[in-house]
């Protein structure tokens, strides 16, 4: 996990002048902060499928489930040109070891959520860009997000946490693991998964417990599916509080009354959104080291992503 993680990205977000008007949408958080940990693989579907810069603006039209890509003024239908490119380009990305993808919002090719689809009357904001749709289709477990939604601290943390989790899973698979290795991976991720979905946490535990009765390929594929389904769910304050209290339970016989009260108060303040999550987590990490709890020290939940990203510093 010392290497940069491969993440696909819309080229314009890196500052490349590939947009229809000859401009770009350079996102400095992405390049300046995430770029320290991610190795970006840029894609501009319009340019790579043969369209010029600058070019006529395009939009999605028709059925949101199977929209057409049409130029706004000259009414040229670019759908098949784009779809053919998307199938080939996304298939080629399978050899790049992708662990995430950041798309440009509102784009008729790369928008992930609420892209306008025109028909009669007002456009419906329920479409998805043709390239983004193909990525999601061919990479069903891949963490994906739009750059605009990364401005939301909760969505930003969720996406980045998913990327790092997927990267750990990919690295795990690369080691040709067996059932015992899967038990170790699952053990390390237990509390992280619990913070996202207690229900899928139980399902994953049952799956691993029954692992000897399944074929390896089936077991690992099902585990990946459930793991990434769980990580896609938002880890709410309520669910985090439950995990923090669960961790505190490991120290109930070794902490003094004053230490317990102090820790409980920090968790309560986090629950009430008075202090950021990093405050009780830091205290718990201190006790993990002080009392040398091997199980807790091995929990990814306590450090799921680099501290420099400061993702747990928001309330």
C-alpha positions in Angstrom: 0.0 0.0 0.0 3.0 2.3 -0.3 2.5 2.7 -4.0 0.1 5.3 -5.4 -3.4 3.9 -6.1 -4.6 3.9 -9.7 -7.7 6.0 -10.1 -9.4 7.0 -13.3 -10.5 10.6 -13.8 -12.0 12.9 -16.4 -9.1 14.6 -18.1 -10.5 18.2 -17.7 -10.2 17.8 -13.9 -6.5 17.6 -14.2 -6.3 20.9 -16.1 -6.2 19.4 -19.6 -7.9 21.7 -22.1 -10.2 19.2 -23.6 -13.7 20.6 -23.0 -16.0 21.6 -25.8 -15.1 25.2 -25.4 -11.4 24.6 -25.3 -11.2 25.0 -21.6 -10.7 22.8 -18.5 -12.1 22.3 -15.0 -8.9 21.9 -13.0 -9.7 20.7 -9.5 -6.8 21.6 -7.2 -8.0 19.5 -4.3 -7.9 16.5 -6.6 -4.5 17.2 -8.0 -2.9 18.8 -5.0 -4.2 16.6 -2.2 -5.4 13.4 -3.6 -2.6 13.4 -6.1 -0.2 12.6 -3.3 -1.8 9.2 -2.9 -3.5 8.5 -6.2 -2.0 7.8 -9.6 -4.5 9.3 -12.1 -5.4 7.7 -15.4 -7.1 10.5 -17.4 -9.9 9.9 -19.9 -11.7 12.3 -22.1 -14.3 10.3 -24.0 -15.1 13.1 -26.5 -11.5 13.7 -27.6 -10.5 10.1 -27.5 -13.3 9.0 -29.7 -12.2 11.5 -32.4 -14.0 14.7 -31.7 -12.1 18.0 -32.0 -11.3 20.8 -29.5 -13.2 23.1 -29.5 -16.4 21.3 -30.7 -20.1 21.8 -30.7 -21.9 21.3 -27.4 -23.8 18.0 -27.0 -26.6 16.7 -24.8 -28.5 13.6 -24.0 -31.9 13.1 -25.4 -34.8 10.6 -25.3 -35.2 7.7 -22.8 -32.9 8.2 -19.7 -32.3 4.5 -19.7 -30.9 4.5 -23.3 -30.3 8.1 -24.2 -29.0 9.4 -27.5 -26.0 11.8 -27.6 -26.8 14.6 -30.0 -25.1 17.9 -30.9 -27.2 20.9 -29.8 -27.3 23.0 -33.0 -26.5 20.8 -36.0 -28.4 17.8 -34.5 -25.8 15.2 -35.3 -26.3 11.9 -33.5 -23.0 10.9 -31.9 -24.4 8.0 -29.9 -22.9 5.0 -31.8 -19.5 6.7 -32.1 -19.4 7.3 -28.4 -20.8 3.9 -27.4 -18.3 2.0 -29.5 -15.5 4.0 -28.0 -16.8 3.4 -24.4 -17.0 -0.4 -24.8 -13.4 -0.6 -26.0 -11.9 2.0 -23.7 -13.5 0.6 -20.6 -12.5 -2.9 -21.5 -8.9 -1.7 -21.9 -9.0 -0.1 -18.4 -9.4 -3.6 -16.9 -5.7 -4.0 -17.2 -4.8 -0.8 -15.3 -5.7 -2.0 -11.8 -8.2 0.7 -11.2 -9.4 1.2 -7.6 -11.7 4.2 -8.2 -12.9 6.7 -10.8 -13.7 10.5 -10.5 -16.1 11.8 -13.1 -17.0 15.3 -14.3 -20.5 16.3 -13.1 -23.2 17.2 -15.6 -21.2 15.9 -18.6 -23.3 14.0 -21.2 -20.4 11.5 -21.5 -18.9 11.5 -17.9 -21.6 12.7 -15.6 -22.5 10.1 -13.0 -25.6 11.5 -11.3 -28.5 13.7 -12.3 -27.3 14.4 -15.9 -30.0 16.3 -17.9 -31.8 14.2 -20.5 -33.9 16.3 -22.9 -37.2 15.2 -24.4 -40.3 17.2 -24.7 -40.6 20.1 -22.2 -38.2 20.5 -19.3 -35.1 18.2 -19.2 -35.2 15.5 -16.6 -32.2 15.3 -14.3 -32.1 11.5 -14.1 -29.6 10.5 -16.7 -26.0 9.2 -16.7 -23.2 10.0 -19.1 -22.6 7.3 -21.7 -19.0 6.7 -20.6 -19.8 6.7 -16.9 -22.6 4.3 -17.5 -20.2 1.9 -19.2 -17.6 2.1 -16.4 -20.3 1.3 -13.9 -21.5 -1.6 -16.0 -18.1 -3.2 -16.5 -16.8 -2.4 -13.0 -19.7 -3.1 -10.7 -17.7 -3.0 -7.5 -15.5 0.0 -8.4 -15.8 3.1 -6.2 -17.0 6.0 -8.4 -17.8 9.6 -7.6 -18.2 13.0 -9.2 -15.8 15.9 -8.4 -18.6 18.2 -7.3 -19.8 15.8 -4.6 -16.3 15.6 -3.2 -16.9 19.0 -1.8 -19.3 17.4 0.7 -17.0 16.1 3.6 -19.2 13.0 4.3 -19.3 11.9 0.6 -15.6 12.7 0.2 -14.6 10.5 3.2 -16.9 7.7 2.0 -15.4 7.7 -1.5 -11.8 7.9 -0.4 -12.4 5.2 2.3 -13.9 3.0 -0.4 -10.9 3.5 -2.7 -8.4 2.6 0.0 -10.4 -0.4 1.0 -10.6 -1.6 -2.6 -6.9 -1.1 -3.0 -6.2 -3.2 0.0 -8.6 -5.9 -1.4 -6.8 -5.8 -4.7 -3.4 -6.1 -3.0 -4.8 -9.0 -0.9 -5.9 -10.9 -4.1 -2.5 -10.4 -5.7 -0.9 -12.5 -3.0 -2.8 -15.6 -4.1 -4.5 -16.0 -0.7 -6.3 -18.9 0.9 -9.2 -19.2 3.3 -7.0 -18.5 6.3 -5.8 -15.3 4.7 -9.3 -14.2 4.0 -10.1 -14.7 7.7 -7.2 -12.4 8.6 -8.3 -9.8 6.0 -11.9 -9.9 7.3 -10.8 -9.7 11.0 -8.8 -6.5 10.3 -11.8 -4.9 8.5 -14.5 -6.0 10.9 -15.0 -2.6 12.7 -14.7 -0.6 9.5 -17.4 -2.7 7.9 -19.5 -2.4 11.0 -19.4 1.4 10.8 -20.8 1.3 7.3 -23.4 -1.5 7.6 -24.0 -3.7 10.7 -26.2 -5.9 8.5 -23.6 -6.6 5.9 -21.0 -7.0 8.6 -23.0 -10.0 9.9 -23.4 -11.3 6.4 -19.7 -11.1 5.7 -19.0 -12.9 9.0 -21.4 -15.7 8.1 -19.9 -16.0 4.6 -16.3 -16.3 6.0 -17.5 -18.7 8.6 -19.0 -20.9 5.9 -16.0 -20.4 3.6 -14.7 -24.0 3.7 -18.0 -25.2 2.1 -17.6 -22.9 -0.9 -15.3 -22.9 -3.9 -12.5 -20.4 -3.5 -13.5 -18.3 -6.6 -17.2 -18.1 -5.5 -16.2 -17.3 -1.9 -13.9 -14.4 -2.9 -16.2 -13.0 -5.5 -19.1 -13.0 -3.0 -16.9 -11.4 -0.3 -15.8 -8.6 -2.7 -19.4 -7.9 -3.6 -20.6 -7.7 0.0 -17.6 -5.8 1.1 -18.0 -3.1 -1.5 -21.7 -3.0 -1.0 -21.1 -2.3 2.7 -18.5 0.4 2.0 -20.8 2.2 -0.4 -23.2 2.9 2.5 -22.5 6.0 4.5 -21.0 5.6 7.9 -23.2 7.8 9.9 -22.5 9.5 13.3 -24.9 7.0 14.9 -23.1 4.0 13.4 -19.6 5.4 14.2 -20.8 6.0 17.8 -21.8 2.4 18.1 -18.3 1.3 16.9 -16.6 3.7 19.3 -18.6 2.3 22.2 -17.8 -1.2 21.0 -14.1 -0.4 21.1 -14.4 1.2 24.5 -15.8 -2.1 25.8 -12.4 -3.7 25.3 -11.0 -1.4 28.0 -13.7 -1.7 30.7 -11.5 -3.7 33.1 -8.3 -1.6 32.7 -9.5 2.0 32.6 -10.0 4.0 35.8 -13.4 5.5 36.6 -12.1 8.9 35.6 -10.7 7.6 32.3 -14.0 5.9 31.5 -15.9 9.1 32.2 -13.6 11.2 30.1 -13.8 8.7 27.1 -17.5 8.5 27.4 -17.8 12.3 27.4 -15.7 12.5 24.2 -17.8 9.9 22.5 -21.0 11.8 23.6 -19.6 15.1 22.3 -18.9 13.4 19.0 -22.4 11.9 18.9 -23.8 15.4 19.5 -21.6 16.9 16.8 -19.6 19.1 19.2 -16.2 17.6 18.4 -14.9 15.8 15.3 -14.5 12.1 15.1 -10.8 12.3 15.3 -11.0 13.3 19.0 -12.4 10.1 20.4 -10.6 8.0 17.9 -7.2 9.5 19.0 -8.0 8.7 22.6 -9.0 5.1 21.7 -5.8 4.7 19.6 -3.8 5.9 22.7 -5.4 3.2 24.9 -4.8 0.6 22.2 -1.1 1.3 22.3 -0.9 1.8 26.0 -2.6 -1.6 26.8 -1.1 -3.3 23.7 -4.4 -4.8 22.5 -3.3 -6.8 19.4 -6.8 -7.2 18.0 -7.6 -3.5 18.1 -4.2 -2.4 17.0 -4.8 -4.5 13.8 -8.2 -2.8 13.1 -8.2 -0.8 9.9 -11.0 1.3 11.3 -8.6 3.2 13.5 -6.5 4.3 10.4 -8.4 3.6 7.2 -6.7 6.3 5.2 -3.7 8.6 5.5 -3.8 11.0 8.4 -2.7 13.8 6.0 -6.1 13.7 4.3 -7.7 14.9 7.6 -11.0 13.2 6.6 -12.0 12.7 10.2 -11.4 16.3 11.2 -14.9 17.5 10.3 -17.7 17.4 12.8 
